[in-house]
Amino acid sequence: MAAGATVHTFAVQLADVDRGVYDDFALRVARHPSETDAFMMTRVLAYCLEYEEGIGFSEGISATDEPAVLVRDRTGRVTAWIEVGAPDAERLHYGSRLAERTRVYTHRDPAKLVASWAGKRIHQAETIVVHSFDPGVIDAAASLVERRNTMTLSITERRLYLDLNGTSLDSAVHDLALEAA
């Protein structure tokens, strides 16, 4: 954990009906001083929406050769490269060569993000999907985050229903394929 990082805990109840994933788990999330609350909340949602055996957070900002979230199989091989925010095309190219699947979760305008990658070399760009949420939802969720959090997250028909510390929010999960750019 980086010096000066603030640790947030999340007691999560996950019901992802779309993927048939149901679990309760605890997350310890270290937020680096340079990381915004919106970025951290997007990172937590990405973790939950991609939740499977072998998932984990990387070392954070200091891990320049890893994404914010990754999935490893039992041998240690990276099977999913999950970026958060606005990664550059070079990182996506590297990640998509390394992992079986690459995803991006963003709290920014996904169309502008995808446009920034136009004309750049990205391995298997047609398989990469950018996920985003309704405007304002990430900021609203970020404003609710405390040091200790209780979170219930349900996903059905690509719509998420989030209860964070007693406040309910919902949003569609928008998917934008790189090939659409």
Secondary structure, DSSP 8 states (H G I E B T S, - for coil): --TT-EEEEEEEEEEETTTTEEEEEEEEEEE-TTS-HHHHHHHHHHHHHT--TTEEE-SGGG-TTS-SEEEE-TTS-EEEEEEES---HHHHHHHHHHSSEEEEE-SS-HHHHHHHTTTS--TTGGG-EEEEE-TTHHHHHHHH--SEEEEEEEEETTEEEEEETTEEEEEEEEEEEGGG-
